[in-house]
Structure formats: structure tokens, C-alpha cells
């Protein structure tokens, strides 16, 4: 495993732990799941199985808020970001609920 790959894996694990802890500490939130497509290019959302699973869970009423490291990690390109934000907004998942937590 290259040093870059090792650093990326450690970062992925750290981010999962951070967000799981953040969500579970907030008594007003209910933890549903971590949706993370590890080491998969984000330019084609069809290849991002966890992203698709997250969108499906939103459409099925399981999720009403998405917390993401940054909006660029959400859909990773402007057209997809707009498409999915609009889709979520139609399901009353407000834009303000798409949070960026650093």
C-alpha cells in the first residue's frame, strides 16, 4: 500500500468516526447510517453505490438531513449537485439541511 493510499484510508476512517460521534452526540438527531463510497471516483454518481443508497433513503423518508464534509464531497460536480439538491428539496429536505461540517 502506498503512503498516499494509507493516508487516504486513515482519513476515511477518521472521518467516519468523527461524523458518527458528532451525530450520536446530538440528542435532536437520529443516526441512520454513514454513506461513504470509499476510493471511488465521484464524477459518475451511478458508480457511487452508497450515494445512490443515501438518495434512495432520502426519497423513502428515512433521512431528512445530510451532513457532509463539504458540498464538493456530496455530488462532486455542479450539475449533479444541483440535480440532487433540487430532488431533495422536493421531498422537503431543505437546502439549509445540507450542512458542511469542517
N, C-alpha and C positions, 0 to 999 in steps of 0.2 A: 504494500500500500504506500503510495507516495505521501510525502509530508502534506501536500495540499489536500489530498483526499482524507487524510487523517484529521486535519484541522476542520474540514467541512463536516465530517461525521461528528466530531466533538461539538461543533457549533450547533448542529442539528439536535443532538441530544440535550444540550444546554437550553436551547430554545424551547424544546418540548417540555422540559422540566419547569422552566420559568413560567410559561403560559399555563400549564396545568396548575401550578401553585397559585398564580395570580387569580385564575378563575375560581378555584376552590376556596380561596380566602374571602371572596366577596359573597356575603350572605344573600345578596339580591340576585345572584346569578346561579344558574344550574349548569353544571358541566355536562356537555353532550359528548364531545369527542375532540381529539386533535386530528385535523385533516392536513396531512403533510405528504406531498409527493417527493420523497427523498431522492435526490440526484437525478431528477427527470427534468428535461427542458420544459420551460413553461410556455413556449410560444404556441404550442398546439394544445389547447385545453382538452381535446379528445384523448390525448395520451396521459393526461393527469387524472388517474382514477380517483384519488382522494378528493380532488377538486370537484369532479363530477358527483361524487357521493355527497359532498357537502352541499352542493347546489340542489341535489335531489332531496336531501334532508330539509333544506330551507323550503322548497316547494311543497313538501309534505307536512309542513308546520312543526317540525322538530326543533328548528332553530329560528330565533328572532333577532340574533345579534352575532356578528362575526368580528372577531378580534384578530388582527393581522399585524405582523411586524412592520410592514409598510404597504401602501397601496400597490407598489410595484411588485410585491410578492403575491398579491391577490390574483390578478389575471395576467400580469406581466406584459401586456401591450394595451394601448389606448382603446382600440376597437373592442377587444374582449372585455376590458374593464367597463366601458360604457354599456355594452350589451348586458352584462350580468348585473351591474348596479341597477339598471332600469328594470330588469326582470325581478330582482329582489324588491325594489321599490313597489312594484305592482302587488307584491304579496305583503305589503305593509312592513317591510323590513327597511326602515328609513335610512337614507344616506348617512345621517348622523350616527347611525348604529354601526357603520363600517368604520371601526376605530383603528388608528395607527398607534401602536404602543411601542416605544423605543426601549 
